[in-house]
Amino acid sequence: MSTYRGGRRAGPRRRSRWFLAGGLLAGSLVVGAAGATGVAATAADRQLPFLDLSRPASVQQGDDAGHEQRDGAEAAGREPAGDGAGRPDGRNGDGRDGRMGDGRMGDGRDGDGRDGDGRQPSADGPGTGRHEVVSVPCDSAKLVAALVRANAEGGAALRLAPKCRYTLTQAFHQADEYDGGIRDAREAADAAETPGDAEAPPHKPEDDKAGLPVIYHAITIDGAGATIARHVHAEDFRFFTVRDGGELTLRDVTLHNGRSAIEGGAIHVVHGATAVVEHTTVTQSTSLSKEGGGGGIFNDGNMVVSDSTFVGNSAAGAAGKGGGLLNGGVLTLRNSQFHHNSANAYGGGLGNYRGAAEVETSTFAQNSATQGGGLASFSARTKVYDTKVLGNTAQIGGGLANSDAVLVLRKMTIRDNTSTVNGGGISTVKGLLPLDDSVVAGNTTHGAGGGIYADKSNLLVRGSDVTGNDAAGAASKGGGIHATAGQVSVYTSKIVHNSSTLAPGGLFAQHARVRIDDESVTVENEPTNCAGNTPPIAHCFR
């Protein structure tokens, strides 16, 4: 079954027409970046005479007039020997066997001996082998050409010009005809299981635009601190689309001002694709999809994001989800920051919809949405641990929202979030939410549940503090926890110093089973701890 309806219609996919019998490059391109208007490709073009990517120049002219860039060899601290870098034997001018300045092998692998003596694999061995790192000059047209060549040759490892700004002025025009396969099978299965999905209008292919060639193969891009930006007056397009079978590794780059009429303002990873994003900043990017989203990134495949930052991105459609990142596939997120992102529906920072996500050691601060200002888990499985959720806002679930889903929280700091309706810190509706070894403090709602709001859910609070939260509306109850139906279990925890307008201020329960063990403390809440509940809650005053 599809993990996300919108991801199934992200645009048609095709077999690469660049990779013909005998491995010859053929066809023609319309290159729509930085004024590159046409590149003819013939069998003789395998050497790409218009772009000598095997020989880095010492100084490159970039998109910004007068901005000089040193090539990758110089930036890495190597001697700019003209007869060294890029030699056929793979050795650099300083005698090192293809190693980059940071100790990695020239083919993109770490120089830690994992490949034995570090030599290139034998040409007669199985598979296609590894790719030498290709330095891309500070020129948008040459970045496009390098990616075209990478697809033609079945993959590549590219290194961008350090600190360069590659400004794209129009979408890259490319026939993107998919050959059926996994997406056809998923659509047929979903139509049978959920007929309503089949009635949704398909995306228009013309809306599925990218400024760079579609990723069909294993391609690594080392940004070296470069920026890839969409020109402020350019048409709407994202930067990267990763199709079925494609594998994108992106590191040390900033993606700025992407804008897509459908999912994925900067990057879209389809169901059969994978992506690794490391040390990357995604900023000021927008998805205009009415019901999809992913202002920065939409993942419907398998993605790992680490040490990255999402700032000022937006899921701006009427029911947009995941302002910074929308996941409908399998996501691992580590050591990353989400600040000032927004979504019109849910998941201001991160939205996990019908997917599986694991989040570790990250921060969600000052994001906003209708539900789940920082993070939302809807019809999904989400695990979040050792993470801070600070100062986010929403109507429901100022910090986090969980609906018809599993949201596992451990070692969390959920502080100073605000909701206008319910759940200042956390809201869970028809879900399972274990909260372990965490702090829920200083959150505010103008409705019910200053700290936590639970409706028809199984809420477990274990080894945690729910303290200093406020339900400040005229009819608000449950400054610490507000539960209706479902079940609340409190073990070895504190519910203290919370307040609400109406009693009780500590824990309110209606038609819900509540258990507070004798190791927990519920005291000093205003106007009462649990008084006002019918029937009374045992151990409330301990």
Secondary structure, DSSP 4 states (H G I P E B T S, - for coil): --S-GGGGGS------TTS-GGG---SEEB--BTTB--EE--GGGGG-TT--TTS--SEEE-SSTT-EEE-HHHHTT----TTTTT-TT---TTS-SS--TTSB-TTSSBSSSTTTT-PPPPTTSSS-----EEEE-S-HHHHHHHHHHHHHTTEEEEEEPTT-EEEE-SPPB-------THHHHHHHHHHHH-HHHHHSPPPPGGG--BSSPPB-SEEEEEEEEEEEEE-TTSPSBBSEEE-TT-EEEEEEEEEES-EESSS-SSEEE-TT-EEEEES-EEES-EE--SS-B-SSEEESSEEEEES-EEES-EE-STT-B-SSEEESSEEEEES-EEES-EESSB-SSEEEESSEEEEES-EEES-EEEE-SSEEEESSEEEEES-EEES-EEEE-SSEEEESSEEEEES-EEES-EEEEE-SSEEEESSEEEEES-EEES-EESSB-SSEEEES-EEEEES-EEES-EE-STT---SSEEEESSEEEEES-EEES-EESSS-SSEEEES-EEEE-TT-EEES-BS-SSTT-SSPPTTTT-
